[in-house]
């Protein structure tokens, strides 16, 4: 039995300040994405021609700096096959817009619900994309590298215990969301949150 879009398939437990922490992280991600988005996605223009002109003079790839953004927006083609960087530019713009949309949806749900956030089937993709992006970005920050296979050393973890804990927490949230959703899918029904305040 398939789930309906409005079925609740996970409950984010944001008590003890964790809801505010996640909201701040998601808000920071949105700000980072905004600097990579074309002007037409951020501003209102009087006519489509002025929007096109603004987009044409904007280079999102020039804004990809630092290990966090470099990890989230790797150059997927070599200069040999994309000498002007046009394909990479398109990828950065499109992914930034999509990521900003996902993060915006997640932030809206957190701010509306408060500490206990019901996540519906229709929102699962946005939550997974947002939590995943946050973990990838902060992992790159911890290891100081945008390499996909970079692993944190014991020294790096000891030097940044709070960041290491944050990464473990994000990984747990992702795993718990996936596991709970799968259980709901197998049962063919969403979670009963009629007494949401009683959830432990």
C-alpha positions in Angstrom: 0.0 0.0 0.0 1.5 3.3 -1.0 1.7 6.3 1.3 -0.3 9.5 0.7 1.7 12.8 0.3 0.3 14.1 3.6 1.2 11.0 5.6 3.6 11.7 8.4 6.6 9.4 8.0 9.1 10.9 10.5 9.1 13.2 13.5 12.1 15.4 13.9 12.9 15.8 17.6 14.2 19.3 18.0 13.8 19.6 21.8 16.6 21.0 24.0 17.4 23.6 21.5 18.1 21.3 18.6 15.3 22.8 16.5 16.9 26.2 16.8 20.3 24.8 15.9 19.0 23.1 12.8 17.1 26.2 11.8 20.3 28.2 12.0 22.2 25.7 10.0 19.5 25.6 7.3 19.3 29.4 7.2 23.1 29.5 6.7 22.8 27.1 3.9 20.2 29.2 2.2 22.4 32.3 2.5 25.3 30.4 0.9 23.0 29.2 -1.9 21.7 32.7 -2.6 25.1 33.9 -3.6 25.2 31.2 -6.3 21.7 31.8 -7.7 21.1 33.9 -10.9 19.7 37.3 -10.3 16.4 36.4 -11.9 15.8 33.8 -9.2 16.4 36.4 -6.4 15.0 39.7 -7.8 12.0 41.0 -9.7 12.8 42.7 -13.0 10.6 45.0 -15.0 10.9 42.9 -18.1 12.4 39.5 -19.1 15.1 41.2 -21.2 16.6 42.9 -18.2 16.4 39.6 -16.2 18.3 37.8 -19.0 20.9 40.6 -19.2 21.5 40.4 -15.4 21.8 36.6 -15.6 24.2 36.8 -18.5 26.6 39.0 -16.6 26.5 36.9 -13.5 29.0 34.0 -13.0 27.9 31.6 -10.2 31.1 29.6 -10.6 33.1 32.6 -9.5 31.3 32.4 -6.2 32.2 28.8 -5.5 35.0 29.3 -3.0 36.0 27.5 0.2 35.9 23.8 0.9 32.2 23.7 1.8 30.9 25.1 -1.5 33.7 23.4 -3.5 32.5 20.1 -2.1 28.8 20.8 -2.8 29.6 22.1 -6.3 32.5 20.2 -7.8 33.5 20.8 -11.4 32.0 17.7 -13.1 33.8 18.3 -16.4 37.4 19.1 -17.2 38.4 22.4 -18.8 39.2 20.4 -21.9 35.6 19.5 -22.5 34.1 22.6 -21.0 36.7 25.4 -21.7 34.3 28.3 -21.0 32.8 26.6 -17.9 29.3 27.0 -19.3 28.2 23.5 -18.3 29.6 23.9 -14.8 27.9 27.3 -14.6 24.6 25.8 -15.5 25.0 23.0 -12.9 25.9 25.4 -10.1 23.0 27.7 -10.8 20.4 24.9 -11.1 21.7 23.0 -8.1 21.8 26.2 -6.0 18.2 27.1 -6.8 17.1 23.5 -6.1 19.0 23.3 -2.8 17.7 26.7 -1.7 14.2 25.6 -2.4 14.6 22.4 -0.4 16.2 24.3 2.5 13.4 26.9 2.4 10.8 24.2 2.7 12.5 22.6 5.6 13.0 25.9 7.5 9.4 26.8 7.0 8.3 23.5 8.5 10.6 23.9 11.5 9.5 27.5 12.2 5.8 26.4 11.9 6.0 23.3 14.1 8.5 24.3 16.7 10.4 21.6 18.6 8.6 18.5 17.3 8.4 18.7 13.5 6.1 16.2 11.6 7.7 15.4 8.3 5.3 14.2 5.6 5.9 12.0 2.7 5.8 15.0 0.4 8.6 16.7 2.3 11.0 13.7 2.6 13.0 14.6 -0.4 13.6 18.2 0.7 14.6 17.0 4.2 17.1 14.4 2.9 18.6 16.8 0.4 19.0 19.5 3.1 20.4 17.3 5.8 22.7 15.6 3.3 24.0 18.9 2.0 24.6 20.2 5.5 26.6 17.0 6.5 28.6 17.1 3.3 29.5 20.8 3.7 30.4 20.5 7.4 32.4 17.4 6.8 34.5 19.2 4.2 35.0 21.9 6.8 36.2 19.5 9.4 38.7 17.7 7.1 39.7 20.9 5.3 39.3 19.3 1.9 36.7 19.2 -0.8 37.8 15.7 -1.9 34.7 13.3 -1.8 36.7 10.5 -0.1 38.4 12.7 2.5 38.2 11.3 6.0 38.7 13.1 9.3 41.8 12.2 11.2 41.8 11.6 15.0 43.7 14.8 15.4 41.0 16.8 13.4 38.2 15.2 15.5 40.1 16.1 18.8 40.6 19.6 17.6 36.9 20.1 16.6 34.8 17.9 18.9 31.7 20.0 18.5 31.8 19.8 14.7 32.4 16.0 14.9 29.4 15.7 17.2 27.3 17.8 14.8 28.3 15.5 11.9 27.3 12.4 13.9 24.0 14.1 14.8 23.2 14.9 11.2 24.1 11.4 10.2 21.7 10.0 12.8 18.9 12.2 11.6 19.3 11.1 8.1 19.5 7.4 9.1 16.5 7.8 11.4 14.4 9.5 8.7 15.2 6.8 6.1 14.6 3.9 8.6 11.3 5.4 9.9 10.0 6.1 6.5 10.8 2.6 5.3 8.9 1.2 8.3 5.9 3.4 7.4 6.1 2.2 3.8 6.1 -1.4 4.9 3.2 -0.9 7.2 1.4 1.1 4.5 0.5 3.9 6.9 2.0 7.0 8.4 2.7 7.8 12.0 -0.1 8.6 14.4 0.9 12.0 15.9 -2.5 12.8 17.4 -0.8 13.0 20.8 2.4 14.5 19.5 3.4 16.1 22.8 3.5 12.6 24.4 6.3 11.5 22.0 9.5 10.7 23.7 
